[in-house]
Amino acid sequence: MWLSRQSREVSRSRQEPETGVVTLEGEETAVYLAGERRDLPVLSPGGYCWRPAEGETVLVLKSGADGEELWVAGVPGAGELAPGEVRIFSRTAEVFLGNDGTVDLRGTVKLNGVPIEELFEPKVQEEGGLV
């Protein structure tokens, strides 16, 4: 019994997550840890798709009996948020959901592929200027 427990403990290495830097972005994501690891799958929350950019620091999780399977899981938090707030961003666009009910969109806003300016006429003030 003692012998079987010992063999189980020895065969399982610690599978602690690590952070690394993305060296290749896209379908074949690569991350530099102690060396470069290529073709790593990327995990995203349900209903959300994400691809890390080259040079970005990412969290890498290990799975499998000996931690041989690596998964890119996320990036360190960026920007300040209050508990309960949400910020979804890319290099040039952002959606912010505030606790006060604010929905703030940054970047070019489109509805069904059409720029929002083309869908709605600007309001005209009484003096003839635009709002």
C-alpha angles and dihedrals in degrees: 000000000000090000094053091050091050093052091050092051093048095047094053112075121195110275101201119163119249136198121234141165122258110243098174124030129200133040094344100046114192127193130192111227115144083331134354116291115196136202095025116171116236121227121211133176115265113282093016128093123199137173118191117233125235111272093024119130110236139183114245119201123202125217137168128071093294100024091260095138114076127196129187104227112170151316132262114273114275124202130003121292132173117233108282096023122120130209122183113185147163129185094290108009135062141182116197124188112194130200089241092063094265118150108192119188120193125189130027108339117210133176113208089343095308119114109249092234089065093054101050130045115228116251116251120221120224091257091057098257126122122257 
